[in-house]
Amino acid sequence: MELRHLDDVVSSNELLPAITKELAEAQGLLRTASYSDAVGRRLFTLVGELSQLAGWVASDAGQYADAQRFYISGVRAADEARNRVLGAQLLSSLSYQMANIGDPNGAALLARTAVRGAEGATPVVRALFLERVAWASAKSKDPDGTWRALDAVDEAFERRGGDEPEWVYWLNRDEIDVMAARCMIELDRPRDAEPLLSSALANYPPDHAREVTLYLTWLAESHARAGDLDAARDVIERARRYADAMPSARTENRLAAVAGML
């Protein structure tokens, strides 16, 4: 899906109108067109996938209530399509938002529910869902749950090799290391996080400015929590330069949070 790849390089405020337009058109087809059961399932799947993308982009833009609405309506579409894995992806995405904006315990419960419900998930998809369990566990200060989930992420990812859904194209070893590093920082292991973040950033495409910004803020936080404030200030200045290229509520929040430590 072209819109999903555009999310790598286009700001959320610019991209969201295009996604919601596509979503409204697909929903209109479901309401007004005549179609077979097989075609209907494909249409409901399309609506579910567009709803997940709309929720993700709305969340990045700071429109959290809209994002939740997109995710929940997408779950209904996935249910109509009888696509359990897509439904789990929508619930897992919602759990990630919940963990980030202040309900980590609820997020952990929802993320685990998504994993249990994802019957038939491919290895990389399972790794993605388990990452969100790890993150919610770290945010709720559950180290045992975090390390178990991260171990399960590695086990699932090592089994990759077959066909995967298009929407999981971005999950690779560097992304997994970044999530592990973020969890380490949340659980007061900043020195362990730094090499993982530095290595991932060295490989990251510079035109993916939002993700580079976010990962630089975590690197800065790892330095700050380890007591190296000069290094943290240098990294956060790099992050601000990338942030100017691709505005995002997530990057703004992260920059503000790390600036508060300095």
ZANU-218482 format. One record per atom (N, C-alpha, C, O): y, z, x; residue in one letter. Coordinates in steps of 0.001 Angstrom, whole numbers, plus 524288, in hexadecimal, padded with zeros to 5 digits. Example, Ala and Ser with C-alpha at 12.3 -4.5 7.8 and 13.67 -1.06 7.14 Angstrom:
BEGIN
7E9C681E7883386A
7EE6C81E788300CA
7F31C81E7883390A
7F309821118379CA
7F73681BA883232S
7FBDC81BE483566S
8001E81EBE83264S
8047281F6783461S
//
This chain:
BEGIN
7FB598000080351M
800008000080000M
804DB8000080376M
805A68039080697M
808117FBFC802DEE
80CA17FB688064CE
8105A80007805D7E
81283801CA809C2E
811208020380117L
814BE8065D8005DL
8131880B1E8038DL
8166780DEE8059EL
80E0280C01803F2R
80C1F8108B806E4R
80D838100280CA6R
80F06813D980F1ER
80D0980B5A80ED0H
80E5D80A938144EH
8144380AC581528H
8160D80C5D81953H
8174F8092781138L
81CFF80983811B9L
81EC780F2E8122AL
822D78104D8147BL
81BB9812BE80FEFD
81D21818488104DD
81D5781A28815F7D
81FD881E1A81719D
81ABD8176181986D
81AEB818D981F08D
8204C817EF82173D
821D181AA282521D
8232D8141B81F59V
827EE8125F82210V
82CBF8122581E97V
830FE810F882084V
82C3B8133C81987V
83099812FC815DFV
8316B8186E81398V
82DA481B238125DV
8364781A0881307S
8376B81F4981113S
835AC81FD880B68S
8355F81C0180888S
8348A82499809DDS
8328C825A98049FS
836708241E80067S
834E8821EF7FC67S
83B6C8253780138N
83F52823FA7FD45N
83FB381E1E7FC4FN
840DA81C707F7F4N
83EBF81B0580053E
83EC7815567FFACE
839C38135A7FD30E
839DF80FB07FA13E
83560815C07FE8BL
83050813B77FCDCL
82EC5815737F767L
82C208128D7F4A0L
8305E81A1E7F5CFL
82E8281C487F0DDL
82FAC818C27EC2BL
82C3B818217E8DEL
8344F8166F7EBAFP
8353A813017E71EP
8316380E757E6D1P
82FB480D067E28CP
82FFE80C2E7EB3EA
82C3F807D87EB35A
826E0809B27E96EA
82431806F17E68AA
8254C80E577EB23I
8202A8105A7E990I
82014811997E3BDI
81C57810407E107I
82428814267E1D1T
824398158F7DC42T
82477810AE7D8CDT
82261810B47D478T
826F780C887DAA8K
8270C8079D7D7B9K
82186805607D74BK
81FD6803D67D310K
81EB4805357DBB6E
81950803497DBA5E
815E2806B47D81FE
81293804BA7D53EE
816B680BCA7D862L
813A380F637D531L
814B180E797CF68L
8110D80E4B7CC46L
819A380DE57CDFBA
81AFB80D067C87AA
818A0807ED7C67BA
816DB807A97C204A
81896803E17C9C2E
8164D7FEE37C822E
8106E7FF637C74CE
80E4F7FD3E7C38DE
80DCB802397CACDA
80822802FD7CA2FA
806F5806397C553A
8033A805177C282A
80A1980A387C453Q
8095180D617BFA2Q
80A5480A257BAB4Q
807B580AD27B6BBQ
80E2D8069E7BB06G
80F4B803377B697G
80AB57FFA57B54EG
809867FEB17B0BEG
808277FDB27B95FL
803827FA7A7B87FL
7FF3A7FD857B5B2L
7FCA57FB7A7B231L
7FE838025A7B740L
7FA7E8058E7B4C2L
7FBAB8065B7AEF8L
7F81A8068D7ABBFL
800AC806D17ADACR
8021B807C57A83BR
801CE802E07A4D5R
80081803337A037R
802FF7FE5C7A71AT
803E27F9BE7A3DAT
7FFDA7F5677A47AT
7FF477F22E7A0F5T
7FD0F7F5397A8D7A
7F98A7F0D07A9D5A
7F41F7F1DF7A78CA
7F2A07F6537A685A
7F14E7EDA57A6D1S
7EBC57EE047A562S
7E8897ED037AA48S
7E9B47E9747AD4BS
7E4797F0297AB11Y
7E1687EF9F7AFD8Y
7DC067F1F07AF0EY
7DB257F5297AB98Y
7D8747F0357B25BS
7D3237F2497B244S
7D30D7F7BE7B49CS
7D6E27F9877B6E8S
7CEA27FA597B400D
7CE197FF9C7B63BD
7CEB17FF717BC2AD
7D129802E07BE72D
7CC757FB7F7BEA8A
7CCD07FB227C45CA
7D2757FA4A7C620A
7D43F7FCB17C9E4A
7D5377F6E07C361V
7DABB7F5F17C4BBV
7DDEE7FAE27C3A6V
7E1667FC457C6ADV
7DCBF7FD7F7BF58G
7DF7F802597BE25G
7DED2806697C267G
7E28C8091C7C3CCG
7DA1E806DF7C479R
7D93D80AA27C8B2R
7DC6D8093F7CD82R
7DE7A80CAF7D02DR
7DCD4804227CE9FR
7E0058028D7D326R
7E5C4803C07D239R
7E887805697D5CBR
7E793802E57CD61L
7ED0C804117CC30L
7EE24809F37CC88L
7F21F80B957CEAFL
7EA9B80D107CA6AF
7EB57812BD7CAC3F
7EB30814857D079F
7EE158180B7D200F
7E7D98121C7D393T
7E7BB8136B7D926T
7ECE1812057DBB9T
7EEEB815117DED7T
7EF0780D777DA7BL
7F41980BE87DCA5L
7F85580FCA7DB19L
7FB8B8114F7DE56L
7F858811627D62DV
7FC3C815367D469V
7FB8E81A587D759V
7FF6681CC47D8EBV
7F6B281C057D818G
7F5CB820DD7DB02G
7F7AF8207C7E099G
7FA12824267E29AG
7F6A781C1E7E321E
7F85C81B7A7E891E
7FE4D81B367E8F6E
8009E81D8E7EC77E
800C7818597E55CL
8067C818147E565L
808E381D637E417L
80D0381EC27E627L
80657820587E0B5S
8084D825977DF67S
8080B8292C7E427S
80B9D82C407E51AS
803C7828BE7E725Q
8036382BEE7EBE1Q
807AA82A847EFBFQ
80A1F82DF17F20FQ
8088C825637F070L
80C99823BC7F416L
811FE825657F228L
815398272E7F53DL
812FA824D07ED12A
817FF8267E7EAE7A
818C482C5C7EBAFA
81D0B82E177ED0AA
814A482F677EAD6G
8150C835067EBA4G
81633836657F147G
81976839BF7F264G
8137B833C27F4D8W
81447834CC7FA65W
819DA833947FC09W
81C4D836A97FECCW
81BDC82F1F7FA5BV
8211E82D7D7FBE6V
82538830E67F93CV
8291A832567FBAFV
8246A832377F43AA
82810835B07F18EA
8284083B057F435A
82C7083D547F4B9A
823CA83CF57F5E0S
823A7841F97F89BS
826A7841AF7FDBCS
8297E845507FF1ES
8260483D618008BD
828E383CB18056DD
82EBC83C888047BD
831CC83E15807D9D
8304B83AA67FFE6A
835DB83A6F7FE89A
837D483F977FC50A
83C6B840037FAF1A
834778437C7FBF2G
8360C8488B7F9E1G
835ED848E57F3FCG
837EC84CAE7F1CAG
833A6845127F157Q
83368844FC7EBA2Q
82E1E847387E9E8Q
82AAC844677E816Q
82D9E84C587EA8BY
8287A84EC87EA19Y
8265884EC27E489Y
821A984DFB7E3C7Y
829A584F967E0ABA
827C684F867DB3FA
825E284A0F7D9C5A
821D88497B7D738A
828CB846127DB5FD
82718840B47DA54D
821F483F8F7DD18D
81E7A83D137DAE4D
8217E841627E1EFA
81CA88407F7E4D9A
81809842F17E20AA
813EA840827E192A
818AF847B67E02FQ
8146884A467DD59Q
81302847327D872Q
80E69846A17D726Q
816F28453A7D5BER
815EF8422A7D109R
812D683D347D25AR
80F2983BD37CF93R
8145183A8D7D693F
81174835DF7D832F
80BCA837317D978F
80832834707D7D9F
80B0783B6B7DC60Y
805BB83CD07DDF2Y
8024E83DFC7D92DY
7FDE083C257D8D6Y
8045C841057D58CI
8012C842917D107I
7FFFA83DE07CD8DI
7FB9B83D5A7CB9DI
803D983A727CCBDS
802BF835C57C99FS
7FED3832447CC71S
7FBA882FA97C9EFS
7FF09832327D1A5G
7FB4082F317D4A4G
7F5BB8314A7D416G
7F1FE82E457D3EEG
7F52F8366E7D3C9V
7EFFE838BE7D2F9V
7EDB7836DB7CDCEV
7E911835AC7CD76V
7F0FC836947C9D0R
7EF14834AE7C4B6R
7ED4882EFE7C521R
7E94982D827C2E8R
7F04682BD57C7FFA
7EEBE826597C8ABA
7E9A1825F27CBB8A
7E637822DA7CA59A
7E91C829107CFD5A
7E44A828F87D2E4A
7DFA182A997CF9BA
7DB57828837D033A
7E08382E5A7CC21D
7DC4C830057C8A7D
7DAAD82B977C4FDD
7D60782ACB7C40CD
7DE80828B57C2ECE
7DD4A824357BF8EE
7DA4A820047C295E
7D6EC81D567C06EE
7DB9581F807C7A3A
7D8DF81BA87CAF2A
7D39681D8F7CCC9A
7D0A581AA77CF3DA
7D25D822857CB93R
7CD84825017CD64R
7CD27824CB7D35BR
7C907823C67D59CR
7D19A825CC7D5CAN
7D2098259D7DB80N
7D30F82B297DD7BN
7D78B82CD07DDFEN
7CEDC82DF97DE94R
7CF578337B7E017R
7D228834217E54DR
7D51F837D97E603R
7D142830947E8E4V
7D3BA831167EE0CV
7D99A8305E7EDA1V
7DC908333F7F017V
7DB5482C947EA90L
7E0F782BDE7E9D6L
7E35B830A17E72BL
7E7958325F7E8A8L
7E0AE832BD7E33FG
7E29D8377E7E0C4G
7E32183BF57E4A6G
7E6EE83EE77E483G
7DF4C83C747E81CA
7DF8E8407F7EC20A
7E41183F8A7EFDEA
7E68E843437F1A1A
7E52E83A937F120Q
7E998839557F484Q
7EEBC83B157F20CQ
7F22383D247F4C0Q
7EF5383A497ECFCL
7F41783BF27EA4DL
7F494841E37EA42L
7F8CE843F47EB40L
7F05C844A27E922L
7F08E84A5A7E939L
7F19284C5F7EEBDL
7F488850167EF78L
7EF21849F07F296S
7EFE784B857F800S
7F58F84AB07F9ACS
7F7CB84DEF7FC6CS
7F7DE846527F7FFS
7FD51845487F945S
800E58495A7F6BFS
804A384B287F92AS
7FFB984AC47F1EDL
802C684ED47EF54L
8023D854047F22FL
8060D856E77F2AFL
7FD91855397F40FS
7FCD085A1F7F6ECS
8002685A387FBDBS
8022885E507FD61S
800BB855AC7FE59Y
803EE855668031EY
809998569F801E0Y
80C2985980804C1Y
80B90854747FD9AQ
810EA855C37FC11Q
8116D85B917FAEDQ
8152A85E107FCA1Q
80DB485DB97F80FM
80DF0863467F6BAM
80E0B866A67FB9FM
810FE86A707FBE1M
80ADE865517FF7EA
80AC6868548045CA
81003868188071DA
811B586BEC8097BA
812958639E806D0N
8177A862E6809A8N
81C278656C80707N
81FF0866D6809A3N
81BEC86601801E0I
8209E867FF7FF36I
81FF686D877FD25I
8235586F747FA4EI
81B9C870267FE8DG
81BA6875B87FD8EG
81741878207FA79G
817B087CAC7F8F9G
81301875537F96CD
80E8C877B47F6B3D
809908769B7F9BFD
8062C873C77F7D7D
80906878CF7FE82P
8048687774801BFP
7FF50879437FF8AP
7FB5A876A680055P
7FF3687DAC7FCCAN
7FA3C87F7F7FAA3N
7F85487BD67F653N
7F3BF87A657F62AN
7FBE587A5E7F2DAG
7FA7C8768F7EED9G
7F9038715A7F13BG
7F57986EB07EF5CG
7FBC486FEB7F565A
7FA9886AFD7F80DA
7F52686B107FA5AA
7F250867327F9FBA
7F3A686F637FCB9A
7EE7286FC27FF17A
7EA3186F3F7FAF3A
7E64486C9B7FBCBA
7EAFD871C87F67AL
7E72F8716A7F23BL
7E6BE86BC27F058L
7E26E869C77EF8FL
7EB2C869347EFA0L
7EB1C863D67EDAEL
7E8BE8601F7F1BAL
7E5D585C8F7F057L
7E9FC860F37F6B5A
7E7D085D947FACFA
7E1EA85E187FB12A
7DF3285A327FBCCA
7DFE2862D37FA7FR
7DA338638C7FA91R
7D7B48611E7F5B8R
7D36885EF97F5FER
7DA66861777F155T
7D87685EFE7EC93T
7D8068591A7ED50T
7D43E856AF7EB96T
7DBEB856D07EFE3A
7DBCE8512F7F0E4A
7D72784FB67F44CA
7D49084BCA7F349A
7D612852CB7F84CV
7D192851B37FBB5V
7CC81851F07F892V
7C92584E897F90DV
7CC01855F97F561R
7C728856857F24DR
7C686852177EE57R
7C2288507B7ED23R
7CAED850247EC55G
7CAAC84C187E85FG
7CA268469C7EA7EG
7C958842EF7E77FG
7CA96845FA7EFA0A
7CAAF840BD7F1F3A
7C53383EC97F31EA
7C3F983D5A7F78AA
7C1FA83EBF7EF2DE
7BC9F83CE67EFE6E
7BCA9837277F181E
7BF2B833EC7EEF9E
7B9E5835E97F5ADG
7B9AB8308F7F78BG
7BE0882F037FB30G
7BE8882A6C7FC88G
7C13E832C47FCD9A
7C58B831838006CA
7C37482F9A805A7A
7BF8B831998079CA
7C61182BBF807E2T
7C4B6829C880D12T
7C65382DC08113DT
7C95C8314D81017T
7C45D82D398160CP
7C5848312881A08P
7CB52831FE81B1AP
7CD088367681B8FP
7CE5C82DD681B81V
7D3EE82E8981CBDV
7D6D3830F08181FV
7DA4F8342A818DCV
7D56B82F6581369V
7D7CF831C580ECBV
7D67E8379580E92V
7D9E483ACC80D75V
7D1A1838EE80F9ER
7D02C83E7780FA9R
7D34284162813DCR
7D4F7845CB812FCR
7D3F983EF88185FA
7D7148417481C7EA
7DCA48427681AA9A
7DED98469681BC6A
7DEEB83EBB817DCL
7E43A83F68815D5L
7E4808440381219L
7E8008474781287L
7E0D38444D80E6CF
7E0E98489B80AACF
7E03284DE080D69F
7E2A4851C080BF2F
7DCDB84DFD8115DL
7DBFE852DE8143DL
7E0C78546581772L
7E1D0859088182DL
7E3B18508B8195CE
7E896851CD81C0CE
7EC41854DD8187FE
7EEDD8588681A33E
7EC6985357813A5R
7EFF28560381003R
7EE0585B7780EB8R
7F12385EF380D97R
7E8DD85C3B80EE1V
7E6CB8618E80E83V
7E888864BB81338V
7EA2A86938812AAV
7E82F8626C817D5A
7E9C18652681C9CA
7EF7A866AA81C68A
7F0E386B0F81DC0A
7F2CF8630381AB7W
7F86C8641981AAFW
7F9C88685C816C2W
7FCC586BED817F9W
7F79A8680281215A
7F8AE86C1480E38A
7F69A8715D8100FA
7F9088756780F1AA
7F22087155812B1S
7EFF587640814C0S
7F37A8787F818F7S
7F45F87D3881920S
7F57B8752681C62A
7F9078770282079A
7FE088793681E1DA
7FFF187D4981FCEA
800268768481A34K
804F18785A817B4K
8041987D87814E0K
807B9880A58145BK
7FF5287E6D8130ES
7FE398836C81079S
7FC138878281446S
7FA2088B9A812ACS
7FC798865081959K
7FB0788A0181D8CK
7F54E88B9A81D39K
7F3EF8903381D83K
7F20A887A581C9DD
7EC5F8886481C64D
7E9FF8859C82123D
7E86788118820B5D
7E9BE88841825ACP
7E7E08858E82A54P
7E23D883C2829EBP
7E0FB87F6B82B93P
7DECE886FE827C0D
7D9538856A82764D
7D8BD8807E8240CD
7D5EA87CE18257FD
7DB628805F81F9FG
7DB2987BC581C4AG
7DD74876FF81EF1G
7DB90872A381E35G
7E189877D38220AT
7E4018737B824D0T
7E05387123828D1T
7DF9086C64828EAT
7DE068746782C1FW
7DAA1872568304DW
7D5B986FD682E07W
7D3DD86BE28300AW
7D39D8721D829D9R
7CF0B86FB08275DR
7D06386A428254ER
7CD638668D825EER
7D4E6869DD822DCA
7D679864CF820B4A
7D774860DE82507A
7D5F085C548248AA
7D9FA8628882949L
7DB0385EE482D95L
7D5F085D1C83033L
7D57185891831B2L
7D231860AA830BFD
7CD0E85F12832D2D
7CA8A85B0982F3ED
7C8388573F83116D
7CAFF85BD982A1EA
7C8B68582C82666A
7CB85852E98268DA
7C91284ED7825CDA
7D0AD852F782787V
7D39A84E1582838V
7D13B84AEB82CADV
7D01F8464682C18V
7D07A84D7F83121D
7CE4A84AC3835ADD
7C8DA8489583489D
7C79F84429835F7D
7C5A584BB7831F5E
7C057849F1830B4E
7C0738452B82D1FE
7BD8A8416E82DF1E
7C3D18454F82928A
7C425840E78258DA
7C63283C0A8284DA
7C425837C18278EA
7CA4083CB682B7CF
7CCA98383182E06F
7C8EE8359C831DFF
7C906830D983289F
7C5B4838AE8345CE
7C1F48367B83812E
7BDD58331C83568E
7BB378300583800E
7BD37833A483051R
7B9548308782D79R
7BB9A82B6082B75R
7B8E18286E828CFR
7C08582A4382CABR
7C3038257C82AA6R
7C031820A182CBER
7BD3A820E483084R
7C13381C4882A37G
7BED18177582C0EG
7BE2A81363827D2G
7BDE680EBB828FEG
7BDE681506822EAG
7BD508114881EAEG
7C28D80FE181C3AG
7C6B3810EA81E6DG
7C24380D84817A8D
7C70480C1E814CCD
7C9BE81107812DBD
7C73D814AF810FED
7CEE38110D81353E
7D2188155F81177E
7D6328134280DA9E
7D7AA80EB280E12E
7D8158166F809FBP
7DC56814B080697P
7E1328134D809C9P
7E2378159D80DE1P
7E41C80F8E807DEE
7E8CD80DDF80AADE
7ECA68125F80B6DE
7EF778128980F52E
7ECC581608807B0W
7F0CD81A0E807E0W
7EFE681E2E80C16W
7F312821BF80CADW
7EBA881DBF80EFEV
7EAC18217B81339V
7EB2D81ED18188EV
7E953820E181C7CV
7EDA281A37818A5Y
7EE078172081D7DY
7F0A581A15821EFY
7EF7F8190A8267CY
7F41981DB4820C1W
7F77A82024824B4W
7F4E5824C282782W
7F6D98268382B89W
7F08E826BA8256FL
7EE4982B7D827B5L
7EB0382A1F82C7AL
7E6EE8279F82C08L
7ECD582BCA83109N
7EA1482AD2835F1N
7E9CA82FE78390FN
7EB4E8340E8372AN
7E7DC82F8483DC6R
7E72183431840F3R
7EC49836F18421DR
7EC8C83BBE84215R
7F066833E484325D
7F5778364B84441D
7F7728395C83F8BD
7F96B83DB484020D
7F6EC8371F83AEAE
7F8B5839DC83639E
7F59E83EEB8356AE
7F7CF842E7833DAE
7F09483EBA8367AI
7ED5F8436E835F6I
7EF1A84791839E5I
7EF4D84C338389EI
7F058845E983EA4D
7F238849A084295D
7F77984BFC8410FD
7F8748509784209D
7FAD8848D383EA9V
7FFE784AE783CEDV
7FF1284F1F838CEV
801908533B83906V
7FB9E84E2983511M
7FAAB8522183118M
7F8548570E83385M
7F9C985B658320BM
7F4C4856708372AA
7F29785B0D839C8A
7F6E785E1483C8DA
7F706862E183C5EA
7FA7485B4183F22A
7FEC385DD2841E4A
8024E860B483E1BA
803F08651983F2FA
8038085E4F839BDR
806CC860EA835DBR
8043F865F7833F7R
806D9869F78335DR
7FF2A865BC8330BC
7FC6686A738315EC
7FC9986EA88359CC
7FD3F8734783472C
7FC0986D0783A87M
7FC57870CF83ED1M
801A78737B83EFDM
801FE8783083FEAM
805C98707A83E1AI
80B00872CA83E1EI
80B8C876AB839AAI
80D9D87AF283A69I
809B98753A83511E
80A00878D183099E
8071087DDA831AEE
8087E881FA82FAAE
802EF87D8E834E1L
7FFAB8821C835EEL
800BC8846883B55L
7FD5D886EF83DA8L
805888837A83D51D
807818860C84217D
8046D8849F846FFD
80359887F584A49D
8030487F9584771R
800AC87DA584C45R
803D2878F684E46R
801A9874B684EE3R
808E1879AF84F4EP
80C3E8753B8509DP
80ACF8728E855BEP
80B6886DCF85637P
808F38757C8598AR
807AC8730A85E9CR
802F786F6385E1AR
802A086B82860ECR
7FF648709385A96D
7FAF786D0D859B3D
7FCAE86812856E8D
7FA4B863F185786D
800D286886853DBA
802A78640C850CCA
805828600985419A
8052485B5C85307A
8084F861BA8580AE
80BCA85E3985AF2E
809168596F85D41E
80B148551E85C86E
804AA859EC86000P
80242855388623DP
800578516385E1DP
8008684CA985EF8P
7FE8085353859A8L
7FCC984FD585581L
8015E84CA385367L
800E4847EF85287L
805C584F388529DL
80A5B84C8185095L
80C88848A78548AL
80DF18444685323L
80CCF84A3A8596ES
80EE4846BB85D73S
80B93841D685DFCS
80DAC83D8A85E82S
806748426E85DDDS
802FD83DF585E55S
8038783A50859A6S
803C68358F85A4FS
803B583C7C854F0A
804358393E85043A
809668365385037A
80991831BA84ED1A
80D90838E6851B5L
812B083663851BAL
812F5831FE855BCL
815AE82E1D854E7L
810378328E859FCA
8103482E6B85DF9A
80DE08296185BE9A
80F208252985DD9A
80A7C829C5857F9N
807DF8252F855D0N
80A5682335850C9N
8089781F4684EA4N
80E61825E184EDDY
8103D824CB84994Y
8141F8204B84981Y
8177A81FFD84CEFY
813BD81CBC8459DP
817718185D84550P
81CFF81A5784467P
81DE081D3F840ADP
820C3818DC847AEP
8261281AEC8471AP
828C88192D84221P
82C8481BB18406EP
826F6814DA83FB5D
8297F8132583AE0D
827D3816708362DD
82A10815E0831F5D
823F3819DB836D3H
8228081D8C832B7H
825E88226A83362H
82406826A4834B0H
82AF4821AD83272A
82EC68259C83415A
82E2482AD08314BA
82F0982EEB833A2A
82C9B82AB782C4DR
82C1382FA88297BR
827C58330182BDER
82890837A482CDFR
8232E830A682CC9E
81EDC833A782F01E
820188357183489E
81ECF839D783600E
8229283214837A0V
82416833B983CE5V
827BF8386B83C96V
8272B83C2983F8DV
82B8183839838FET
82F0783CAD8384CT
82C0384198836FBT
82CC4845AD83968T
8288F8412E83317L
825A1845C983167L
8226684811835DDL
8225084CD0836A4L
81FC3844B0838C6Y
81C59846A183CE4Y
81F75848D784173Y
81DB884C7B84411Y
8240D846A184262L
8277F848F28465AL
8296084E59844A9L
829EC851D4847EFL
82A5D84F1B83FA3T
82C008545F83DF9T
827A68584F83ED7T
828B385CD184027T
822BE856AA83E1FW
81E7185A4783F26W
81DE785B4F844FFW
81CAF85FAC8469BW
81ED08574984827L
81EB18582784DCBL
8230785BEB84F63L
8222E85F6B85292L
827AC85B3184D2AA
82BFC85EC584E4DA
82A9C8645084CA0A
82BBF8681084F6AA
82830864D18481CE
826BD86A0B84653E
822A786C7F849EEE
822CB8713284AF1E
81F068694C84BDDS
81B2486B8084F72S
81DD086DB485451S
81C5B871DF8563BS
821C686ADA85656H
824B586CD085AE1H
827A8871D285974H
82798875A285C61H
82A39871BF854EFA
82D5D8764885369A
829F687B1D852C3A
82B5F87F5B85488A
8257F87A798503AR
8221E87F0584F54R
81F98880EF85466R
81E0F88579854D1R
81F2F87D7385835A
81D1B87F0285D4DA
8215C88142860D6A
8203C882F986530A
826378814485F00G
82A8588393861F4G
82D9D87FD98654FG
8312D8818C8680FG
82C6487AC586536D
82F32876EB86864D
8335C874518650AD
832938700486308D
837CC876F686474L
83BD887514860E6L
83E968703F862F4L
8403486CEF85FDEL
83F2886FBF86812D
841AA86B0986A34D
83E7786628868DFD
8409D862348672DD
8395D8667B869A6A
836058620B8684CA
8364E860E986279A
8365E85C5F860E4A
83679864FB85F47A
836CC864408599EA
83BDD8617685822A
83BD885E0A854C2A
84037862EA85AA7R
845368605B8596DR
8452185A9D85AFCR
847288574F85825R
842D48596B85F6CD
8427D853F28611DD
83F5B850B685D32D
840DF84C5C85BD2D
83B04852E185B72V
837AB84FF4857D7V
83A5484F4F8528EV
839EE84B288502AV
83D038534D850B4I
83F72852DD84B8FI
843E184EE884BA5I
844F684C75847A6I
8466F84E3885008E
84A6E84A208506BE
847F4844BA85008E
84A218413B84D8DE
843768440985271R
8409483F16851D5R
83F2883E3F84C1ER
83FA0839EA84A14R
83D6F8426184992A
83BE8841F584419A
8407D84046840B6A
83FD483D1383D2FA
845128425C841B8R
849A2840F183E8ER
84AF183B2D83F0ER
84C9F838BD83B43R
84A34838FE8439ER
84B5B833708444ER
847AC8301884105R
8495782C4083EA9R
842B383188840DBY
83F0A82EAA83D8CY
8403C82F8B837C4Y
83FBD82BF38349DY
841C88343E83664A
842D68357A830E3A
847388322382EB1A
84727830C682A15A
84B01830CF831EFD
84F5B82D9083015D
84D7D8283282E43D
84FF9825BF82AF3D
84922826628306BA
847378212582F25A
84440820F882A01A
843AA81CC7827BBA
8425B825758281BM
83F118256682365M
83F9882AA482095M
83C6582E2382164M
8439982B3781D4AP
8448D8303881AB2P
83FFE831EB8174CP
83D4582EB3814FCP
83F378370D81709S
83AD8839438141CS
83BEC83F0381323S
83DD1841C381698S
83AB7840D880E6EA
83B4C8466C80D5CA
837C18499C810DFA
8393584DDB81299A
8331584793811F0R
82F7B84A7781558R
831C284B1D81ACCR
8318384F5F81D06R
833FA846F081CFCT
83627847718223CT
83AE384B068223CT
83BA084E15825DFT
83E1D84AAA81E28E
842A484E2081DDFE
840F3853D281DB8E
843328571D82069E
83D02854F681A95N
83B2685A5B81A32N
838E485C4681F5CN
839D9860B4820F7N
835E4858E8821F1R
8339B85A6E826F1R
837CD85B3982B20R
8379A85F0282E16R
83B8A857B482B5AL
83FB78584782F3EL
842B685D5882E5EL
844048601683219L
843C985E9382975A
8469B8636B8283CA
8435886836829B1A
8456786C0B82BBCA
83E3C867F6828A0A
83AE686C73829C0A
83AAB86D8782F9AA
83AFD8720783142A
83A1E86964832BEV
839C286A2C8386AV
83F0A86BA883AA6V
83F5686EE183E35V
8433A8695A8389EA
8487586ACC83A73A
8496C870A48399BA
84C068732C83CC3A
84752872C08355AG
847F68784B83452G
8455387BC28385DG
846E18804083916G
84158879B883B01M
83EAE87CB183F22M
841C687CA384437M
840F687FF28479CM
84554878E0844BBL
8480E8782F849ADL
84D7087A97849A4L
8503A87A5384D8DL
//
